[in-house]
Amino acid sequence: MNLSSLGYIDENYNFIENMDVSYMSFASLKFGGKLIEELSQKIPSSLFALNELIKNSYDAFSPDVTIKISPTKQMITISDRGNGMATNEIKSLFHIAKSTKNYGHEIEQDGIKRLTQGSKGLGFLSAFKFGDKVEWVTCRNGVRSSFSVRKSDLVSKEDVLGVEIPITTDSHIEDGTIITIHTSKEEIDELLLDLSDERVSEKLAATIIDKSFNINIEIENKQKIVSTNILKPFKQENEDSQLFYVTYDTFTEKVEFFHKGHLVKSLPFSIESADYGISLELVLFHFQNGKNSKTVSYLNRRVHDDALYPLVYINNNLFNNIVIFDPDVLRKKKSGETLAQMIGRVSILSQSEDLEFNSDRTNFVDNNLTRSLTTNLSLLNKFVQTNAAELKKELRNNKTKVPTGKASPNTVTKKPKSKAALIHLDRKKPTNYYIPSEQIELEEYIFQVKDSNGEDVKKDDVDIYVDNQILISRILESVESPCEIGVVYKYEDESTGLVSTDLCLSFEKQLSIISGKDQEKSLFTIQSGSGYTVQLETVSSLIFAIDKAYSTRSREDYLPLIACSIRAIFEISSDKLLKEHKQLFSSLNMSNFSKATKKELGDELSLNVIHIIALLKKNPKLRTKIAKVIDISYATFTNMLDINVFKSAVKISHVGAHQSTRFLSKPKIEVGADICGHLAVICDVLINIEKGELNALGVSKVRESDLNQYFDVSV
């Protein structure tokens, strides 16, 4: 939604309403303007700031959140399909450190249970980490509310307490929230630099550990798409180098060690605290045979040194801390007494108000509860590592190598269903396209999807991959170069697992044979859908004759004839145009040419041909006219006008006509004919345009300086 359609904020921060707005209310600021500046500057990282915004979508029971970064628009959007905010909730948004949410408490909606994440309104401030102006559009129960805040306007005021932010409302169907952050090039470049590190971007996609919630990060032009659903499960990392899979839960008070899928040891470990619970799922590695941790996904590596470590989650949210469960806790011990190569998940659950964090949420505020928690985590870490090291010694048992393999036990397989899940594609839809293509809605190729119960499945449940990357938009952008693109459709059935099918889309140039003769192949074509044919009879006849000679088995015998004919087409086409439309071409003085230009355009034919191409390059309106006549895109036609390519093609015709055909290979003949055909079409189109119509285009003539710029590197 465009907020400017609702009204605007004047220089005194007053909202001026448009006449078509249905309703307006106001929210008053409950904090000083400097507080926004101070707190938003203290937000330490992109990961932290975006995590705060993600938590708001999670608390709103959205099934997903999409973060889209658009460098060309200098804009960041965070959109979800959650409950949205009502007016009273918006007003509480502007009261920092006050929240109606109970952090860590379980809430339920439509059978889905989630642990509350937000607590102090930091999501509002986090948006200002990336830009000065932030717009919100949020809809709840059919009422859509829109408002915006510019940080610089508030910071510049001596006192903003009580300043009113206008909230404009209208009706809308779909619940959800869209936050739009208007940023600067410097700010968005800094964010892109952070996200270019997969150790950061993958952690952002993993900030919430909940199967009912997906996080998508999209960067404009498909530079990168990261999604929770496509992150590799840590239990599948380097399965052939896994030594132990370790689990622990404070309720069972047992640390269990699995090796190659089998439980090999269960040891008691108790924690005396009713204020929090701890659970572990770890994979411990033993790399051998030249293998190392570098093959483990970036998600499981520390940012500062690339070492492996388990991620810590507090109430299902990633805690960006590498200290409280540090794999190097026993680094002073001998290597045989510890196992530090570990990844996995350390989960902490607590509803206690004493579970407090520092300002950048990278560590705890020191108190009795947090000291108890960090102490127990350290003890548990050491307990796991020392006992795993002992088990490793037992497994070696005089063997030269420690046996490794998939450590976690296989999950219980469900009973097979009577039917296989299927994805049916509509094979009647086209798979061959001419370039440049239109955008293609790939979802339209899905004809029908059936699950293992034989029930219809929504097309939305099918993931679409292009070049092994999930395509969030489900729309293939325009293709401009000949290629083949593989599209894979995947659906994960609850009972039978993954089902996929693929599709190959082919993109090629649409070529027209310009001679107008009835023949299957020709050396002289143009990328056009109009079927344009050269009307100059002499040129058309020469093209047809060349094609006939070149199609014979004894084409080598005809090379001198073909080369001379190509030169003749260059000469006839250019001469005819120069005589027909003298008004387009200026008389060029060779003495004004640079030394390099004289060398390159020393003969009349080269000069005439390059003069014509330079005229087109100098006059966009003239290019537009020709492109329209031959039914070719303006961009494609412009790309054809390469001065050096036309110059080389003329030189090829010189070699064949005046020197020796032994220099003319089959590829050179084909290139020369192709470019010669392009010039023939260009000249033919211009010859047949009325002089008055050309004059109306306001054509700028080519001067000696225009040609010098193409050949004199000093210009």
VEXROFI-724583 format. One record per residue (C-alpha): residue in one letter; x, y, z. Coordinates in steps of 0.25 Angstrom, whole numbers, plus 5000, padded with zeros to 4 digits. Each point is the difference from the previous one (the first is absolute). Last residue first. Layout:
BEGIN
AXYZ...
! end
This chain:
BEGIN
V516050414892S501349935002V499549874996D499750054986F499149904993Y498650025004Q500250145005N500550044987L498749964993D499250105008S501150114998E499949994985R498550035001V498849924999K498750074997S498950025011V498649954995G498850095004L499049884999A499150094992N501150004989L499949854999E498550004998G500150114989K501149924993E499049884999I500549875006N500449894989I501550034999L500149995016V499449865000D500949954989C501250065006I499849945014V499649874993A501249994992L500950045012H499549885008G500249914988C501450044999I500249975015D499549864997A500849984987G501350045007V499849915012E499649884991I501250034991K501050015012P499449875006K500349934987S501450044999L500450124991F501550025000R500249904989T499050094992S501250094996Q500250154998H499050094993A498649955001G500149905012V500950095008H499150124998S498849925004I500649975013K500450145002V498650044998A499649905011S501150055010K499550154998F498549955003V500549935013N500850125004I498950104999D499049915008L498650034996M499449875004N499850045014T499150114996F499149914993T499949915012A499750115009Y498950064991S499349874999I499849944986D498850014991I500750044987V499350134998K500050035015A501549985002I500250104988K499250115006T500649985014R501450014994L499650134993K499550065013P501349955007N500950084991K501550005002K500149854999L499250004987L500950104994A501249925005I499549884992I499850084987H501450065001I500649875003V499549944987N500450124992L501450015006S500249854998L499650014986E500850124996D501349955005G500950055011L499049995011E500949935010K501350074997K499450134998T499249985014A501349975007K500750124994S498950095005F499050054989N499950154997S500849984987M499049904996N498950114999L498649935001S498950054991S498849995009F498949894999L498650005003Q499650104989K500649904989H498849915002E499949924987K501550014996L500649965014L499049895001K500249944986D501550015002S499949935014S499249884994I500749984987E501450015007F499749905012I499349914990A501250004991R500949975011I499249875003S500049974986C501550004999A500149915012I499049904994L500750004987P501449985006L499449895009Y499349924989D500949894999E500049975015R498549994999S500149874992R499049935009T499050104996S499250095010Y501050114998A499750024985K498550005003D500150105011I500950094992A499050004989F498950045009I500850115006L500450054986S498550004996S499550085012V501150104998T499750034986E498550005003L500050115011Q498849965008V500849925011T499049915008Y499550025014G499349885006S499550085011G500549925011S501450054999Q501449965004I500650024986T500549894990F500949994988L500849875000S498749934997K499349885003E498649944997Q499850074986D498850074994K500650134996G499750135007S501550035000I499950055015I499949865006S499350045014L500649955013Q499349995014K501249985010E499949895009F499549975014S499749855005L499349975013C500249865006L499149955010D500249915012T499249925010S500149985015V499449925011L500750005014G499449925012T499049895000S499250035012E500050155002D500250034985E501150104997Y499850074986K501050044990Y499950064986V501350014993V500350104988G501249984991I500450124991E500549984986C500750124994P500050104989S500250145006E498950105005V499249935010S498950085007E499849965014L499449875005I498950025009R499849915013S500450125008I500749915010L500849934990I500749895008Q501549994995N500549874993D500150074986V498550045001Y499249935011I498550015003D499449955013V498649944999D499150035012D499550134993K499449904989K499049955010V500049855002D498849924995E499849875008G500449864995N500549965014S501450014996D499950144996K499550054986V500450124992Q499450044987F500350084988I501250085004Y500650084988E499250125005E500950015012L501250034991E499450144997I500950044989Q500650144998E500050044985S501149944991P501150084993I500249904994Y499149904994Y499349895008N499949855000T499449935012P498550034996K498949955008K499449874996R500849925009D499250055012L500849955012H499549895009I500749995014L499749875007A499949945014A500049844999K498849935004S499749885010K500850075011P501249955006K500049985015K500850115007T501549995002V500550015014T501250104999N501449944998P500950025012S501050114999A501549974998K500149994984G501449944999T501349995007P500949885005V501350055006K501249964992T501249925002K499349915009N500549965014N498750025007R499650134992L498649995005E500450005015K500950124998K498950084993L499149965012E501050075009A500050124992A498550015000N500049995015T501050125000Q499250084990V498649985005F500450035015K500850124996N498750064992L499149965012L500950075010S500150134991L498550004998N499749985015T500950125003T499450094990L498649965005S500450035015R500650134997T498850044991L499149975012N500850065011N500250134992D500950054989V499350064988F500249894989N500750014987T499950044986R498750075001D500650134995S499450085012N500449885010F499049895003E499149975012L499549865004D499550055014E498650024995S499949855000Q499349934988S501149914996L500449904989I501449984996S500449924987V501449964996R500049964986G501049934991I501550004997M501249945005Q501549994998A500550025014L500249865005T500849995013E501049915007G500849964987S500350144997K500750025013K499350115009K500250154999R498950004989L499049955010V498950114997D500450014986P498649954996D499450135006F498649985006I499850135007V501150074992I499550004985N498850095002N499050054990F498849945007L499149944989N498650005004N499249875004N499850055014I501550025001Y500849934989V501549985000L500649954987P501149895001Y501450044996L501049974988A501150104998D500050104989D500850105009H499250135002V498649954994R499949875007R499649884991N498749925000L499250084990Y501250004991S499849864997V501049895003T501049974989K501150095007S500049915012N501049914995K500349874991G501449954997N499749865003Q499550045014F499050095007H499349965013F498850075002L499050035011V498550024997L499250075010E498550005005L499950065014S498950055009I500050095012G498950055009Y499850125008D499550065013A499849875007S501549985002E500849885006I500749954987S500249854999F500949914991P499949855000L500749924989S499549924988K501049934991V500049934986L498750034994H500049964986G499950094987K501549994997H500450045014F499050065009F500350065014E498950035010V500150115011K498949975009E499250095010T498749964993F499450135003T501250084999D500249954986Y501349954993T500349944986V501449974994Y500249944986F501449954999L501149984990Q499650064987S501050004989D499249924990E498750095003N500750134997E498850085003Q498749935000K499750025015F500250154998P498850014991K500350074987L499350134999I499050004989N498850025008T500650125008S500250084987V501150074993I499950064987K501350074994Q500350084988K498649984995N499950144994E499750065013I500449935013E498949905006I500149955014N498949915004I499749955014N499049885002F499149975012S499249885004K501349915001D500550095012I501450045003I500150154997T501350074997A500349894989A499850094988L500950115006K501049895004E500149974985S500250144996V501150025011R500949884997E499650024986D500850135000S499450084988L498950045010D501050095008L500550074987L498550014996L499750085013E501250094998D499650034986I498650035005E500550105010E501050074990K499050004989S498950065009T498849945006H498550014999I499449895009T498749944996I499349925011I498849914994T499049945010G499049894999D498549974999E499449994986I498750074997H500150155001S499250125005D500650145003T500850065011T501050115001I500950025012P500550135003I501250015009E499850105012V501150075007G499849975015L501450005004V500850064988D500850105007E501350074994K499649964986S501149954990V499949865005L498549994997D500250054985S501249924998K499349875004R498950014990V498849935004S498949944992F498549955001S499049914993S498949925007R499249904993V498749955006G499449874995N500349925013R501550055001C500850074989T501350075001V500750104991W501350055007E500950104994V501450035005K500950124996D501450025005G500649874996F500649865004K500250005015F498750085000A499249874999S500649955013L499350115008F498649944997G500449865003L500650045013G498650025006K500449945013S499549855001G499949934987Q500349854999T498749935004L500249854999R499149944990K498949894999I499249984987G498649945002D499350124994Q500750095009E500849965013I500950085009E501249955008H500750105009G501450034998Y499850155000N498650045005K499650114989T499250125004S501250084998K500650135006A501550024999I499850104988H498650064999F499850034986L499649864996S498950015011K499250094991I500149904989E499449905009N498950095003T499750024985A500049854997M501349934995G500149894990N499649865002G501149944992R500349994985D501450065000S500850114993I501350065003T500450104989I501450074998M500150114990Q501250074993K499149994987T501249944992P500549935013S498749925002I500149915012K498849915003I499849945014T498849904999V499349955013D499349875001P498849925006S499650135007F499649985014A500150145004D501149965010Y500849954988S499850134992N500550085012K501249905002I500550034986L500150155003E500949975012N500849904992L500250114989A500750095010F500849895007L500549944986S500350144995S500950035012P500350085012I498750075003K500650115009Q499750104988S498549975001L500050025015E500750145000E499350064988I498649955004L500350055014K500350144995G498550014996G499649995014F499049895004K498549985001L499750054986S498550024997A499249914990F498950074992S498749974993M499550004985Y498949954993S499449984985V501150074992D499550054987M500250155003N501549995002E500550035014I501150095004F500849945012N500850105008Y501549985002N500350145000E500649994986D498749934995I499649855001Y499349954988G498649944996L499449874997S500549984986S501450035004L499949885009N500149914987M499549865004
! end
